[in-house]
Amino acid sequence: MTTFTTFVSLTRLTAMLAAGTFLLAVADDASAKDGVVKVPAALNPDKLSIYRVVSATGVQVYTCTRNPAGATGWVLRGPDAQLFDPENKPVGKHYAGPTWEGLDGGKVVGEVKTSMPAPVAKAVPWLLLDAKSHEGSGAFTQAQAIVRMETTGGTAPGDGCDEARAGQELRVPYTAIYVFLK
């Protein structure tokens, strides 16, 4: 087993164990450490109700790209993650769009409305996304908004993208909790 495979396995196990203890609630501060999902007020300004919480384990996919000024850097292509319910059962996948697609056939595509830095170093930011399109009739299609929080990992390194690596892909492991609001 490679170091990466071990890391992904341990990260997935941690996310699944954490997801299994969640109760649904909304509060003004952010923490899931006490077993309750608390969405920061800044990420739920319309005070929408939580109707679904899923954990995600996967990667953030970056491409080494040259910008119009000629400099190279890692550019986000999107996530590639599996989604799990509080009982650790697979419920769908999360990919570029950003899109959440349920095994029940429902799909929602979001659009970033606001973000805030993650309280953990090298973790992708916490986000509030408005639902911009729905497809099918599954559980995800009820969403008016989606919150990404409790993130770990997923940020691109500050180096490693140069002329020789232009066009190469980088997959950075991450975990998150996605809170669906209506």
Secondary structure, 3 states (H helix, E strand, C coil): CCHHHHHHHHHHHHHHHHHCCCEECCCCCCCCCCCEECCCHHHCCCCCCEEEEEEEEEEEEEEEEECCCCCEEEEEEEEEEEEECCCCCEEEEEECCCEEEECCCCEEEEEEEEEECCCCCCECCEEEEEEEEEECCCHHHHCCEEEEEEEEEECCCCCCCCHHHCCCEEEEEEEEEEEEEC
